Amino acid sequence: MRVGVPKGLFYYRYKPFIEGFFNELNLSIDYGENSGKKILDLGSKCCVDEACLPMKLYHGHVKSLSDSCDFVAVPRLMKTEFGESICPKFCGLPELVGSGSGLNDKFIFTQPIVLNQKNSLKNALNAGRDQLGCDQKQFNKALASGLAAQRTHVGGYDEDEYRYKVFLGGHPYNIYDSYANLNLIKKLHTLDIGVITEERVSRKDKELELIHLLKRPYWTFFVNIYGAARALIRKKEIDGIICVSSFSCGTDSFTVEMLKNEVDPLPMLVLKLDEQTGEAGYDTRLEAFQMILETRKSK
């Protein structure tokens, strides 16, 4: 039995759990290749034109794995561990991917997962256990291993060895997929810019920055980006902010705009990602941002 696990979307947030869980099962697990032109081309052919870049890449990963795997894990994530909502595309991910690829019969773990509800994750994964031929004892061991790996994992970046330090905000699949963001972090290092990401800001600090809002936000990405950025500004730990967003992303459309009202006097750069791979203009914007950081620091 060979199971494919796409390296896209929330794989980058829950990688410790995913790998801890699947690696404990007595199965052949294929994580496929990293994102690249081949994956994007595959995804673009079976995905609607209006979809964002991460969704097209995910389609490509699923399509690539389906050729060599008996099943492909396409989870239906409804809410995060804090009870917050995410992009609606995640809630209907199996149908969305299946409508373009016609591979619905190969998908497993498609039951709704509500991470803030007890046993929701276990029940959703258990629904696919029989298809994989795993006994209950082996499954329970794999689940415990995955949860332990996620609980003890310290992710993200917090770099102090560079001249400048900026908050790099965005969805995890935009931050950590180097193909999608055109090797952004490497380019920043070349410019002597280090980054800190939202994972290194405590949940308590994020929530403290939401108290002044008229109502509690229900998008997890808003909390992580907006809350973390405000906390770092208040603590004076950063020289600027870079927000990485996918073109046509609905949740970011208001997150970025609200954050713009909070950053003064720090400089802020918004980078929009799409299928275009030209780097000249991209690099020019990063260099201009570095010059602004240099001007402010020299003053």
Secondary structure, DSSP 8 states (H G I E B T S, - for coil): -EEE---SGGGTTSHHHHHHHHTTSSSEEE----S-HHHHHHHHHSS-TTS-HHHHHHHHHHHHHHTT-SEEE--EEEE-TTS-B--HHHHTHHHHHHHHH--GGGEE--SEEETTSTTHHHHHHHTTHHHHT--HHHHHHHHHHHHHHHHH---S-B--SSSEEEEEEE-HHHHS-TTTTTSHHHHHHHTTEEEE-GGGS-HHHHHHTTTTSSS---BHHHIIIIIHHHHHHHTT--SEEEEEEETT-HHHHHHHHHHHTT-TTS-EEEEEE-S----HHHHHHHHHHHHHHHHHHH-
